[in-house]
Amino acid sequence: MFFRFIKPSVYAAPVLVLLNLLFFSLLPVAAQTNEIEKKVIVNSIELSGNKKTLDYVVFRELQFAANDTVSLSKFGIMVYQSRLNLLNTSLFNFVTIDTVIKISAESIPRVNVKIELLERWYIWPVPIIKITDRNFNAWWQTRDFTRINYGVDVKWYNFTGRMDELDAVIQFGKNHQFSVAYLNPYIDKNKHLGLGFEAGYKKNRETGYLTREDKLLFAFVPDGLSAEKYFVAKTSYRNSIFTSHNFDIGYRNLSFSDSLLALNSDYSYPDVNQPSFLFVYYRLKIDHRDIKYYPLKGWYIDLELNKSGLGLAFEKPVNVAWAKTTTRLYSQLAARWYTGISFIGKVSAGAWQPYFLMQGLGYNRDYVRGYQYYVIDGKHFGVVRSNVKFALVPERTREIGFIPTPKFGRIHYALYITAFADAGYVWQPQWIGLNNNVLPQTWLAGAGLGLDLVTYYDKVVRIEYAINRSGESGIFIHFIAGI
């Protein structure tokens, strides 16, 4: 088994996932009632505004279909949820659903449904101005403009009208990247199965090579420190509106320069400067959030499994496995008041991990607020986040008169003030005591206040003041929801 080396105590995260799945799976059952209710028949569903998006993509997100007989009391909830489902596809800026009930001599009334859609702009040739640091806040400490990559990232959403995505990257600067990716979420008749791929080449002339005093150190060599070629075959299975599975299998071929390995002898395996290996990745996601990019109500849980090195001869000695789970719960306390809490946990197998495959706290969304400047290495970690927010400006819609196209001229926005508190812990670091790293195996805590701007095209800007357990404070900027 991949995880046979894990001590019993680290099974806490997978057990928590199973308990959460059991608990949340009972929620719909508890809401059931035996009361006999009036019914309606969905007579017709009329779509307008989906000039690019194919009809079946819209129908796939609805909680009802033509000729369905549904409970009258539940039909309003189904319409509300269907609107949220369509907005969460990120295909539309605005969705309006109108219903008209036709009273006739029939015992069961019929209802006509009209859905008006305002599609987004789907082609984005985005200029790349990308920092080499882990996040914007780490870069802002130095404001070193030489550490910026440039190029173009062409993102073509809804490429053929099937909610498929095409992404091509050409990047130069400190680090080079050339890649292409494509994903079609529905290739079968029942609209459950999806396929895609990603392939690319990276050359890093600047890279983080070591954690010292809990901060990532960078080195730059004009001829390059590392390079990578990779290919990933992607599959997805969405058996319901709220549940999806992703399974990837890929190949990575890396090469590390002698100068990089001289800076950190644990960066790769001993005497291995060109590791090549297969990897598999699986993710289960159950998502009942109202708006995915900035949720206010609902819940979310996922489980991720990853194995690098499948035991083939050319892969030796690559052997890294980990499991990770994220649980988030959102609720409304009162008018304009909301709260959220989340747990993120990761456990790894007992095999030794090289530095290039080690990833504890400080990367992506895995951090305790107040410690954004730090990297905390370790095989296992847990993070709890919580916040309370007030809608200073509830969601509003405005027309920008001088912009002729409604794809950009009609906007929505909201502004929230937040108070938050986080806690976390990292354990089983492989280099404890080395390089004066003191944060592993230390309780981390941070709290503060923030202001969140939310607007169309899934844009979020968070400005937060945070103070950590050590008394360090700062102002941090992020471009994704806090929980």
Helices and strands as residue ranges (DSSP letters): G 8-11, H 12-30, E 39-48, H 55-60, E 69-71, H 72-87, E 92-102, E 110-119, E 123-131, H 136-140, E 148-157, E 165-173, E 175-184, E 193-204, E 206-212, E 215-220, E 226-237, E 243-256, H 258-263, E 276-287, E 298-308, G 313-315, E 320-334, E 337-348, G 355-357, E 380-399, H 406-409, E 410-427, G 434-436, E 444-455, E 459-468, E 473-478
